[in-house]
Amino acid sequence: MTKASSKRATPPPGDAADFVQLLTPDGERVSHPDYSVDFNDDELRGLYRDLVTVRKLDAEATALQRQGELGIWASLLGQEAAQVGSGRALREQDMAFPTYREHGVLYCRGIDPIMPLGLFRGVDQGGWDPIANKFGIYTIVIGAQTLHATGYAMGIAKDGKVGTDEGEAVIAYFGDGATSQGDVNEAFIFASVYNSPIVFFCQNNQYAISEPLTRQTRVPLYQRASGFGFPGVRVDGNDVLATYAVTRAALDNARHGNGPTLVEAYTYRMGAHTTSDDPTRYRVAGEIEEWQAKDPISRVRKLLERENLADAAFFTEVDAQAKVEAVELRERVLALPDPDPSEMFKHVYPHGSPEVDEQAATFAAYHASFEGAQH
Amino acid sequence: MGETLTLGKALNLGLRRAMEDDSKVILMGEDIGKLGGVFRITDGLQKDFGDERVIDTPLAESGIVGTAIGLALRGYRPVVEIQFDGFVYPAYDQIVCQVAKMHFRSRGKVRLPMVIRIPFGGGIGAVEHHSESPEAYFSHTAGLKVVACSNPSDAYWMIQQAIASDDPIIFLEPKRRYWEKGEVDTAEELSVQEPLHSSKVVRPGTDVTVLAYGPMVRTALDAANAAAEDGRSLEVIDLRSMSPLDMGPVYASAKRTGRVVVVHEAAGNLGMGSELAARITEECFYSLEAPVLRVTGYDTPYPASRLEEEYLPDLDRVLDAVDRSFGW
């Protein structure tokens, strides 16, 4: 055993030179041989509005946590383009399986942004209908949802809903840390061998709480796909145009029966992992500034300005409208009622269980025994 | 008026009938297609229903259960085969964190009508990981229901009831009894069978109540036969459902006999016997002539197969417990 192996040059897994980019940080459009977008002016302005709004709503939720109104919040700050780009790339019939940070995707699906706030306030654990919303319940166990997404995609194929423009596709969200989980790797295998209509969308935000990418991989994450037998693409995750183009192409490929794709959206978590985290303990000096220069929103604003697609009044109005939505969200969060204690006994089983039902009755009787008593 | 079937064949026919009754029923597992499963429980089903409904999966238990969840969300009714009890643990997270909690998490908006079949228990001379009894882990988890069949007729009907149920169900199959034969009246209707989560007196008696499930029901019945020769009358109850427990027949029996012995292969510490003893004590305290006694596997890892007959409860250990109960 020589020491040669330990001296082998390790390519930096975070070398971003090889990603798909259609819009530079300076707001300049660049062309790519395989990917393009054909947004009209309204649509470009709409993407800008999405980005600004989801950031504003996110900031409001962070503030709500700081004021004690949410138990915790997982901020998407810095990942707006990855979420808006991929979220807008979904067609109506497509199904998304999120982690717990996909507030921007949820917004772009046209879902009421209040929907996940109950989970973070602690009044429920999600509680929405994933099928009716075409958006899975937030999944906290890292990577677990990628298998649910794959199974759902297997079901689409069984239903014969692939092979046409109307075909259905699934997108599974996860992060760079999740790529180390067995479940994610098993999801890759199942999706590959059954050729399932799914896009694995990895937001590589450089950190799994405190651990940097180098603790998860020695190779760029998108390259892992080749070992599983399907294509992997790295996209500039702070570029909403490129993220849209790459995700839309991968979804359409899936819906036409051509199997899975791994998309690595190369981005950066500007905030903490959650409001319980302290990133000052692990951030590398200068990193924030470096990524601030690649901000997903400012580059779209520069584009709109450069191409004279929006004036100052537009930007002012977008900010004002986002603020209105944020204030409204705040008011609705504050109005979320605490659940009745009896709620915990409900929905353990679809048709109840004699044991849980008995405990619910005992619980009610116990509380009733205090009624009228002096405290 | 029935046919004589092995327990394994009864399961096979039960699966076949469930697949005929509902096109959304699909089977998933390792080697369940051409091979028919290592115990041949799915024998011939892929040939007749196709590989879209009888699915050989990659060798990844968490992947099997996790994708089954997605298929259930899509409207299918997956029946998963875990090849052996000791191999369910890679899927434990998906079962406990996802299968069990998805309905609750969604406030009832989604259901996961899945069945996870697990051949369980020892007595077949196997290597490590092939003889375990994981029922307490799953019974401890809210959101799951857990059942075990003990004979061919129950196997035939209970698997169909489990598949028809809207609950996620851990379905435990006593692997050492796969080849035991019994009468099954397949002409009956599913709807007239007794409920899935009901316990059943399988041998009436007056002196001691013996509680068992899965592979230990046969052992308990053998003990009852032997005890009868000594003039002692054992009442044997097949619990059939570990979660929820159907305690009505158990309490009624305990109050009549005043003596209870619980038998299971799983280790005693915090096993089903612990819960049964606690509940019986709470409900039947003044009727008991002796403490509830447990005859179980020991609190060791399942031993090498040359020692398993020492580890597993058998007729003599049940009779010993009966004696101890009378000695109180």
Interface residues (C-beta under 8 A of the other chain):
Chain A: D124 Q125 G126 G127 W128 D129 P130 I131 A132 G136 I137 T139 V141 A144 T146 L147 H148 A149 T150 G151 Y152 A153 M154 G155 I156 K158 D159 G182 D183 E186 A187 I189 F190 V193 K346 H347 V348 Y349 P350 H351 S353 P354 E355 V356
Chain B: I26 E52 T57 P58 A60 S62 G63 V65 G66 T67 A68 I69 G70 L71 A72 L73 R74 G75 Y76 P90 D93 Q94 C97 Q98 M102 H103 F104 R105 S106 R107 G108 K109 V110 R111 A142 G143 K145 D166 D167 H197 S243 P244 L245 D246
